[in-house]
Amino acid sequence: MRLVQKFSNSSLAKTSTLVSLVSILAVVGPFVVVSAGFWDAISHLQKRPELFWSMPHIVVYTGVSITTCAAIIGTILLLKKSTKNSLKKGIILVITGSLIQIVAGYADSISHDVFGIDGLISWSHQPLEFGLVLSALGGFLILKNLEKTKLKVFLPFSIISFLFFTTWLVFNLVLIFGNTIQCLPVYKIFASGCSIL
């Protein structure tokens, strides 16, 4: 009897550890992606050669890999049916966001092969950003369910990250539809994207 109780307590501890890991990775991964995205934009300003396997892109896809790890662990939790309904939504969003980022990353590689240099506005960057938003939202929802644990210190960071990524995506979508605005000198950092559109 004690052995069964000990095993179930151990299994419960493993589940909570994995859920915690998913939430942290789902918040950190998108943050790494966006930070490297800014680095990439700065390298555009400095007219550095644009290759897919540049250092900023490697860091971007390191962030995507971090989010993918969160999605893999989340998938394991879902398959084991060891999460409550409230956590499932967050985990599903992390998985969906991760898949979108992976597909968009492959599309970005093709885009670089076909078009060469690109800018912030491209047919592969905006889906990647949408995947970031979904992953960050999933991380927030998971952390919200864990707010009675020590992980509550990450909650404000996850809220700010989600709001920032959403604002960034909306800004880029406005640039897509505001063709004249995106090519003004004020938006010089994004100007290389004008040629693709």
C-alpha positions as CSV (number, residue, x, y, z in Angstrom):
1,M,0.0,0.0,0.0
2,R,2.8,2.4,0.9
3,L,4.6,1.5,-2.3
4,V,1.6,2.5,-4.4
5,Q,1.1,5.7,-2.5
6,K,4.8,6.5,-2.9
7,F,4.7,5.8,-6.6
8,S,1.6,8.0,-7.2
9,N,3.2,10.8,-5.2
10,S,6.3,10.5,-7.3
11,S,4.3,10.4,-10.5
12,L,2.4,13.6,-9.4
13,A,5.7,15.3,-8.6
14,K,7.0,14.4,-12.0
15,T,3.9,15.8,-13.7
16,S,4.1,19.1,-11.8
17,T,7.8,19.4,-12.6
18,L,7.1,18.8,-16.3
19,V,4.2,21.3,-16.4
20,S,6.5,23.8,-14.7
21,L,9.2,23.1,-17.3
22,V,6.7,23.6,-20.2
23,S,5.5,26.9,-18.8
24,I,9.1,28.3,-18.4
25,L,10.3,27.1,-21.8
26,A,7.1,28.4,-23.5
27,V,7.8,31.9,-22.1
28,V,11.6,31.9,-22.5
29,G,11.6,30.5,-26.1
30,P,9.6,33.3,-27.7
31,F,11.6,35.9,-25.8
32,V,14.8,34.5,-27.2
33,V,13.3,34.5,-30.7
34,V,12.2,38.2,-30.5
35,S,15.5,39.3,-29.0
36,A,17.4,37.7,-31.9
37,G,14.8,39.2,-34.3
38,F,15.8,42.6,-33.2
39,W,19.5,41.7,-33.6
40,D,18.7,40.5,-37.1
41,A,16.9,43.9,-37.8
42,I,20.0,45.7,-36.6
43,S,22.2,43.7,-38.9
44,H,19.9,44.7,-41.8
45,L,20.6,48.4,-40.9
46,Q,24.3,47.7,-41.0
47,K,23.9,46.2,-44.5
48,R,25.5,42.9,-43.4
49,P,25.2,40.0,-45.9
50,E,21.9,38.3,-45.5
51,L,22.1,34.5,-45.2
52,F,19.7,32.1,-43.6
53,W,22.4,30.7,-41.3
54,S,23.5,34.0,-39.9
55,M,24.2,34.3,-36.2
56,P,20.9,36.2,-35.5
57,H,19.0,33.5,-37.3
58,I,20.8,30.7,-35.4
59,V,19.7,32.4,-32.1
60,V,16.1,32.8,-33.5
61,Y,15.9,29.1,-34.2
62,T,17.5,28.3,-30.8
63,G,14.5,30.1,-29.3
64,V,12.2,28.1,-31.6
65,S,14.0,24.9,-30.4
66,I,13.3,25.9,-26.8
67,T,9.6,26.4,-27.6
68,T,9.6,23.0,-29.4
69,C,11.0,21.3,-26.3
70,A,8.1,22.8,-24.4
71,A,5.7,21.4,-27.0
72,I,7.3,18.0,-26.9
73,I,7.0,17.8,-23.1
74,G,3.5,19.2,-23.4
75,T,2.6,16.5,-25.9
76,I,3.9,13.8,-23.5
77,L,1.8,15.3,-20.7
78,L,-1.3,15.3,-23.0
79,L,-0.7,11.7,-24.1
80,K,-0.3,10.5,-20.5
81,K,-3.6,12.4,-19.7
82,S,-1.9,13.8,-16.6
83,T,-3.1,17.4,-17.0
84,K,-6.3,19.1,-15.9
85,N,-8.6,20.7,-18.4
86,S,-7.4,24.2,-17.5
87,L,-3.8,23.3,-18.3
88,K,-4.7,21.5,-21.6
89,K,-5.6,24.7,-23.4
90,G,-2.3,26.3,-22.5
91,I,-0.3,23.2,-23.6
92,I,-2.3,22.9,-26.9
93,L,-1.5,26.6,-27.6
94,V,2.2,26.0,-27.0
95,I,2.2,22.9,-29.3
96,T,0.3,24.8,-32.0
97,G,2.5,27.8,-31.8
98,S,5.6,25.6,-31.9
99,L,4.4,23.8,-35.0
100,I,3.6,27.1,-36.8
101,Q,7.1,28.4,-35.9
102,I,8.8,25.3,-37.3
103,V,6.8,25.5,-40.6
104,A,7.5,29.2,-40.8
105,G,11.2,28.6,-40.2
106,Y,11.3,26.2,-43.1
107,A,9.4,28.7,-45.2
108,D,11.9,31.4,-44.2
109,S,14.8,29.2,-45.4
110,I,13.0,28.7,-48.8
111,S,12.3,32.5,-48.9
112,H,16.1,33.2,-48.4
113,D,17.0,30.7,-51.1
114,V,14.5,32.2,-53.6
115,F,14.6,35.9,-52.8
116,G,17.9,36.4,-50.9
117,I,17.7,39.3,-48.6
118,D,14.4,39.9,-46.9
119,G,13.1,42.3,-44.3
120,L,10.9,42.3,-41.3
121,I,7.9,42.0,-43.6
122,S,7.9,38.7,-45.5
123,W,5.5,35.9,-46.1
124,S,7.4,33.7,-43.6
125,H,8.0,36.1,-40.8
126,Q,4.4,37.0,-39.9
127,P,3.4,33.3,-39.4
128,L,6.5,32.9,-37.2
129,E,5.4,35.8,-35.1
130,F,1.8,34.4,-34.9
131,G,3.4,31.2,-33.6
132,L,5.3,33.2,-31.0
133,V,2.0,34.9,-29.8
134,L,0.3,31.5,-29.4
135,S,3.2,29.9,-27.6
136,A,3.5,32.9,-25.2
137,L,-0.2,32.9,-24.6
138,G,0.0,29.1,-23.8
139,G,2.9,29.8,-21.4
140,F,0.9,32.5,-19.7
141,L,-2.2,30.2,-19.3
142,I,-0.1,27.4,-17.8
143,L,1.6,29.9,-15.4
144,K,-1.8,31.3,-14.5
145,N,-2.8,27.8,-13.3
146,L,0.4,27.5,-11.3
147,E,0.1,30.9,-9.6
148,K,-0.1,29.3,-6.2
149,T,3.5,27.9,-6.7
150,K,6.9,29.6,-6.8
151,L,6.5,30.0,-10.5
152,K,4.1,33.0,-9.9
153,V,7.2,35.2,-10.1
154,F,7.2,34.5,-13.9
155,L,3.6,35.5,-14.4
156,P,4.2,39.3,-14.9
157,F,7.0,38.5,-17.3
158,S,4.8,36.2,-19.3
159,I,2.0,38.9,-19.4
160,I,4.5,41.5,-20.7
161,S,5.9,39.1,-23.2
162,F,2.5,38.1,-24.6
163,L,1.4,41.7,-24.9
164,F,4.7,42.7,-26.5
165,F,4.6,39.9,-29.1
166,T,1.0,40.7,-29.9
167,T,1.8,44.4,-30.3
168,W,4.8,43.5,-32.5
169,L,2.6,41.2,-34.7
170,V,-0.1,43.9,-35.1
171,F,2.6,46.5,-35.9
172,N,3.9,44.3,-38.7
173,L,0.4,43.5,-40.1
174,V,-0.2,47.3,-40.2
175,L,3.1,47.6,-42.2
176,I,1.9,45.0,-44.7
177,F,-1.3,46.9,-45.4
178,G,0.3,50.3,-45.2
179,N,2.7,49.9,-48.2
180,T,3.5,53.6,-48.4
181,I,4.3,53.9,-44.7
182,Q,6.5,50.9,-44.6
183,C,8.9,52.3,-47.1
184,L,9.3,55.8,-45.6
185,P,12.7,56.7,-44.1
186,V,11.3,56.4,-40.6
187,Y,10.9,52.6,-41.3
188,K,14.3,52.3,-42.9
189,I,15.1,49.3,-40.7
190,F,12.3,47.4,-42.5
191,A,12.9,48.7,-46.0
192,S,14.4,45.6,-47.4
193,G,11.0,43.9,-47.0
194,C,9.4,46.4,-49.4
195,S,11.1,44.6,-52.4
196,I,9.5,41.3,-51.5
197,L,6.0,42.6,-51.2
